[in-house]
């Protein structure tokens, strides 16, 4: 039986970092950018990668924020604002 080929979306999902992992990677990028010995092209590449990660984290946080529910005084669930 032939193995099923993975779609690009399935590969993306497998390689997707958690928000915490993304923040750790962003901290590493910031440390590298702070190095005075880094070349301009490396700085630009790291900056671009970091900005892409920031946008992805922001999107993920927006999704989570929309899912957060708060328990009201009467015991019902309401969207957290």
N, C-alpha and C positions, 0 to 999 in steps of 0.2 A: 504494500500500500504506500502510495506517495505521500510525503509530508506536505501539509498545507503551507503555502507560502504566506508569510505575514504581510499585512498591508502596512503602508507608511504610518497610518494612525495607530495601529497596534504596536509598531516599533517605537513610536513617539511616547505612547503610554508607558511602555516598559522602561524607557530611558528617562522618564520625567522625574525630576528631583522633588522631594518634599519641600515645603516652604522653609523648614529649618535647615535642610541641606543647601538650599539656594542662598539663604542668609550666610551660611558658613562660606560658601564659594564667593559671595560678594565681599566678605571680609578679607578673603585671600586676595581678591583682585585689588581691593583698596590698598592692602599692604604692598603689593607689587607695584602699584602706581605711585606709591610714596617713595620708592627706591629711586635715588637720583641717577643711578647708572642705567636706567631703562631707556631704550631707544624710542624715538618719536613714533615709529611705525608700530612697535610693540605696545606703546601707551595707547595709541588709537585703537588697536585691535582689542585690548583689554577693556577700554572704555566702552566700545561698541558692545562687547559681550556682556559687560556689566549692566548697561542700559537695557539690553534685551531681557536680562534676568529680572531687573527691577520691574519692567512692564508685566512680565509673567507673574511675578509675586503679587503685584497690585491687582491683577485680574483674579488670581486665586483668592486673595483676601476679600475682594468684593463678593465673590461667590459665597465664601464662608459667612461673611457678614449678613448676607441675605437669608442664610439658613438659620442663623442664630435666633432662638426664640426666648422670650422672657415670660416667667410665670407672674401673672398679675395678682392683685390682692384677693380676687374672688376665685383663684385657682385655675383660671383658664390661660391657655397659651396665646401670646400675642407676639407679633414680630418685634424684635428689639430695634429701637431707634437710637 
